[in-house]
Amino acid sequence: MHHFTAASDVTDLPALLAKAARCKADPLQWSTLGRGKTLGLIFFNPSLRTRLSTQKAAHNLGLQCIVMNIGTEGWQLEFEDGAVMNAGTAEHVKDAAAVMGRYCDIIGVRSFPGLKDREEDYQERVLEAFKKYAGVPILSLESATRHPLQSLADLLTIEEYKQVERPKIVLSWAPHPRALPQAVANSFAEWIRASEYDLVITHPEGYDLAAPFFAGHTVTYDQNEALKDADFVYVKNWSSYRQYGQILSQDPSWMITEEKMALTNQGKFMHCLPVRRNVIVADGVIDSADSIVLDQAENRTYAAQAVLATLLGK
């Protein structure tokens, strides 16, 4: 594995999950693996869990960590080839990424979509530029279309809690006051397919994900039907892919409530956080014994640690 940006970068998913579980069982077993190495974490957008968990993972491996917030601490970057840079941008990504690659052995990049131009967002301009010019392994800390570290942690959490070999997993849309990316939903669907589990995706009409992500999964517009006998209920808002970046519905009946969870097979509630309480999910659900959102968040460290160890050659 040279980069970690999508499920397709992983050649042996069971082995990577097993490595994450080993990291959780003994976080410091490879505490000298990163000695003399540097991880750069480059943030174009805000972060809480991703930043803290990845820094902790680096610490557990003995990696030095440099964190930079481009929006407030770096030059505005140009991404167009052949650009005449006589306006707002001060540095080309060709130069910036190449320099970062001279300072760092691995670079993590977090860059959200603009949700204005679908073609541009789905080309992953920022992530692909770093892969092209940095000359070192690139770790996605969430991109315009995917959040692979979150998805790996989600799978680790499912493996810890599943009671049957092939649990019923549901990905449900829920309302939100802002237009959000499709990245978490895309990624979860992609990684569940890679794990060879079955997934039911439920959302109002108009919220279908891009075809490569929902292909092979069951899709229904009936949330109650989808939730019946579910073992895991992963809830997330995303804006429209077809009518790109738009909010087509804020129907409060899609919020996950105790009544909705009663339809499940004592299903475990999952969310990547942060979450809008009593908009996405009722307090009674997220605070219940069947909520595993804190376990997901904790597992972010061990997912990142397993990936970093792999990128370091362990």
C-alpha positions in Angstrom: 0.0 0.0 0.0 1.7 3.2 -1.2 -1.2 5.7 -0.5 -4.3 5.4 1.7 -7.1 7.4 0.0 -9.8 4.7 -0.9 -10.7 1.1 -0.2 -9.0 0.2 -3.5 -5.7 1.1 -2.0 -5.9 -1.8 0.4 -4.8 -5.2 -0.9 -5.8 -7.2 2.2 -8.6 -5.7 4.2 -8.9 -8.5 6.8 -5.2 -8.2 7.5 -5.5 -4.4 7.9 -8.5 -4.9 10.3 -6.5 -7.5 12.2 -3.6 -5.1 12.5 -5.9 -2.3 13.8 -7.3 -4.8 16.4 -3.7 -5.6 17.4 -2.9 -1.9 17.8 -5.9 -1.5 20.1 -4.9 -4.5 22.2 -1.3 -3.2 22.6 -1.0 0.4 21.3 2.7 0.7 22.0 3.9 -2.6 20.6 5.5 -0.8 17.6 6.4 2.4 19.5 9.8 2.7 17.8 8.6 2.0 14.3 8.5 5.6 13.4 11.7 6.7 15.1 13.4 9.3 13.0 10.3 9.7 10.7 8.0 12.6 10.4 4.2 12.7 9.6 2.9 16.0 8.2 -0.9 16.7 8.7 -2.1 19.3 6.3 -5.6 20.7 7.0 -7.5 22.7 4.4 -10.6 22.3 6.6 -11.4 21.9 10.4 -11.1 18.7 12.3 -11.4 17.3 15.8 -11.4 13.5 15.8 -9.3 13.1 12.7 -6.6 15.4 13.9 -6.4 14.2 17.5 -6.7 10.5 16.7 -4.1 10.6 13.9 -1.7 12.6 16.1 -2.2 10.0 18.9 -1.6 7.2 16.4 1.6 8.8 15.3 2.7 9.2 18.9 2.0 5.5 19.6 4.3 4.6 16.7 7.1 7.0 17.7 6.5 9.3 14.7 7.2 13.1 15.0 4.1 15.0 13.9 3.9 18.4 12.2 0.4 20.0 11.8 -0.4 22.9 9.5 -3.7 24.6 8.9 -3.4 25.9 5.3 -6.3 28.4 5.6 -4.7 30.3 8.5 -1.1 29.4 8.5 0.0 28.8 4.9 0.0 30.5 1.5 -3.1 30.3 -0.7 -2.3 27.5 -3.2 -2.7 27.5 -7.0 -3.8 24.2 -8.6 -4.2 25.0 -12.2 -1.3 23.9 -14.5 0.1 26.8 -16.5 -1.6 29.4 -14.3 -0.3 33.0 -14.6 -0.1 33.7 -10.9 -0.7 37.4 -10.9 -3.8 37.4 -8.7 -4.6 35.9 -5.3 -2.6 32.7 -5.1 1.0 33.0 -3.8 2.3 29.4 -4.3 1.7 26.6 -6.7 0.8 23.2 -5.2 3.6 21.7 -7.4 6.1 23.5 -5.2 4.3 23.4 -1.9 3.6 19.6 -2.0 7.2 18.9 -3.2 8.7 20.8 -0.3 6.4 19.2 2.2 7.6 15.8 0.8 11.2 16.8 1.5 10.2 17.5 5.2 7.9 14.6 5.8 7.9 10.8 5.3 4.1 10.6 5.1 1.6 13.4 4.5 -2.0 13.4 5.6 -4.3 15.8 3.7 -7.8 16.9 4.7 -9.8 18.8 2.0 -13.6 19.2 1.8 -15.6 19.7 -1.4 -16.8 23.1 -2.5 -20.3 21.5 -3.3 -20.6 23.9 -6.2 -18.9 22.0 -9.1 -19.5 18.3 -9.0 -17.0 17.4 -11.7 -14.3 19.4 -10.0 -15.0 17.9 -6.5 -15.1 14.4 -7.8 -11.8 14.8 -9.6 -10.2 15.2 -6.1 -8.0 18.0 -7.3 -6.3 18.6 -3.9 -5.6 15.0 -3.0 -4.5 14.0 -6.5 -2.1 17.0 -6.6 -0.4 15.9 -3.4 -0.2 12.3 -4.7 1.4 13.6 -7.9 3.9 16.1 -6.5 4.8 15.2 -2.9 6.8 12.1 -3.6 5.8 10.4 -0.4 2.8 8.3 0.8 -0.4 10.3 1.1 -2.9 9.6 3.8 -6.5 10.9 3.3 -7.8 12.6 6.4 -11.1 13.1 4.5 -11.4 14.3 0.9 -14.1 15.7 -1.3 -15.6 12.2 -2.0 -14.3 9.8 0.7 -13.3 9.4 4.4 -11.4 6.2 4.5 -10.0 6.4 8.0 -13.5 6.8 9.3 -14.7 3.9 7.3 -11.9 1.6 8.5 -12.7 2.6 12.1 -16.4 1.9 11.4 -15.6 -1.6 10.1 -13.4 -2.3 13.2 -16.3 -1.3 15.4 -18.7 -3.5 13.5 -16.3 -6.4 13.8 -16.2 -5.9 17.6 -19.9 -5.8 18.1 -21.4 -8.1 15.5 -23.3 -11.1 16.9 -23.7 -13.0 13.5 -21.3 -13.6 10.7 -23.2 -11.4 8.2 -25.1 -8.7 10.1 -27.7 -6.5 8.5 -26.2 -3.1 8.1 -28.3 0.0 7.2 -27.0 3.4 6.1 -29.7 5.9 6.6 -29.9 9.6 5.5 -31.2 12.0 8.1 -32.0 15.7 7.9 -29.5 18.5 8.6 -29.8 22.3 8.3 -26.7 22.6 6.1 -25.6 21.0 2.9 -23.1 18.4 3.7 -20.7 16.3 1.5 -21.4 12.8 0.4 -17.9 11.7 1.5 -18.8 9.7 4.7 -21.7 7.9 3.0 -19.7 7.2 -0.2 -16.8 5.8 1.8 -19.0 3.7 4.1 -20.8 2.1 1.2 -17.4 1.5 -0.6 -15.8 -0.1 2.4 -18.8 -2.3 3.3 -18.7 -3.6 -0.3 -15.0 -4.3 0.1 -15.8 -6.2 3.3 -18.3 -8.3 1.4 -21.1 -7.5 3.8 -24.6 -6.6 2.6 -25.8 -3.0 3.0 -29.2 -1.4 2.8 -29.1 2.4 1.9 -32.2 4.4 2.7 -32.9 8.0 1.9 -35.6 10.3 0.4 -35.9 10.4 -3.3 -33.3 12.6 -5.0 -30.5 11.6 -2.6 -29.0 8.7 -4.5 -25.2 8.5 -4.2 -23.0 8.4 -7.2 -23.5 5.0 -9.0 -20.1 3.6 -8.3 -20.7 3.9 -4.5 -24.3 2.5 -4.3 -23.8 -0.2 -7.0 -24.5 -3.7 -5.6 -26.2 -2.4 -2.5 -30.0 -2.4 -1.8 -31.5 1.1 -2.0 -34.9 2.0 -0.6 -36.8 5.2 0.0 -38.7 3.5 2.9 -36.7 4.1 6.0 -39.0 2.0 8.3 -38.7 -1.0 5.9 -35.0 -0.6 5.8 -34.6 -0.5 9.6 -36.5 -3.8 10.2 -34.3 -6.3 11.9 -31.1 -4.2 11.3 -28.1 -5.1 13.5 -26.3 -1.8 12.8 -27.8 1.5 11.9 -25.3 4.1 10.5 -26.9 7.5 10.2 -25.5 10.4 8.2 -26.8 13.4 6.3 -25.5 14.2 2.8 -26.6 16.7 0.1 -27.9 15.7 -3.3 -25.5 14.3 -5.8 -27.7 14.7 -8.8 -28.8 18.3 -7.9 -25.3 18.8 -6.6 -24.9 20.2 -3.2 -28.5 21.1 -2.7 -30.8 20.4 0.2 -33.9 18.7 -1.2 -35.5 17.7 2.0 -35.4 18.6 5.7 -38.2 16.1 6.6 -38.0 15.7 10.4 -39.6 12.2 10.2 -36.2 10.9 9.0 -34.6 11.7 12.3 -33.6 8.5 14.2 -35.8 8.1 17.3 -36.3 5.4 19.9 -39.4 4.3 17.9 -37.3 3.9 14.8 -34.7 1.9 16.6 -37.4 -0.4 18.0 -37.8 -1.7 14.5 -34.3 -3.1 14.5 -32.8 -6.2 15.9 -31.7 -4.3 19.0 -29.5 -2.5 16.5 -26.4 -0.6 17.3 -26.5 3.1 16.5 -23.5 4.5 14.6 -22.5 8.0 13.6 -19.1 9.5 12.7 -19.6 12.7 14.8 -20.1 15.6 15.1 -23.8 15.2 15.2 -26.8 17.6 15.5 -28.7 16.1 18.4 -32.5 16.1 18.0 -32.1 16.8 14.3 -30.1 13.8 13.1 -30.8 11.6 16.1 -32.8 11.9 19.3 -31.0 12.2 22.6 -32.6 9.0 23.8 -30.9 7.0 21.0 -27.4 8.5 21.0 -27.2 8.3 24.8 -28.6 4.8 25.0 -26.7 1.6 25.7 -27.0 0.6 22.1 -25.1 3.7 20.9 -21.5 2.9 19.9 -20.5 6.3 18.6 -17.8 6.7 21.2 -16.3 3.3 20.3 -16.2 4.5 16.7 -14.4 7.6 17.7 -11.9 5.7 19.9 -11.3 3.3 17.1 -10.2 6.2 14.8 -6.8 6.0 16.6 -6.2 2.4 16.0 -7.4 2.6 12.4 -4.9 5.4 11.8 -2.2 3.5 13.6 -2.7 0.4 11.5 -2.6 2.5 8.3 0.5 4.5 9.3 2.3 1.3 10.3 1.5 -0.2 6.9 2.7 2.9 5.1 5.9 2.8 7.2 6.5 -0.8 5.9 5.4 -2.8 8.9 
